[in-house]
Amino acid sequence: MIANLFCMKCGTMMLPSGDKLKCGSCGYSPRGKPGNVVLKEKIELSKEQEIEIHDKKVETLPKIKEDCPKCKGKFAYFWTLQTRSSDEPETRFFECVKCAHRWRAY
């Protein structure tokens, strides 16, 4: 049995609400179970609207010359963070450019 996907009162498309169908406009809900209802929407985009996704790491951190303790690489990204009280120096964090190993220096 195919359920009526439009409201009997106002003609608006019925929407799933739990295990029943319910009108989004007037709130009408038919009796009985609707069966299996699948709502799909296909969106067509023009070339200008398409989004291109690159699976690439964007380098936003500064890169300095620092030896990696794991792979002996020569360069690392770094950032600082205040991890202790404000009267103590901040902690420097490093990430190796070559192997992505992370370490810190106090």
Secondary structure, 3 states (H helix, E strand, C coil): CCCCCECCCCCCEEEEECCEEEECCCCCCCCCCCCCCCCCCCCCCCCCCCCCCCCCCCCCCCEEECCCCCCCCCEEEEEEECCCCCCCCCEEEEEECCCCCEEEEC
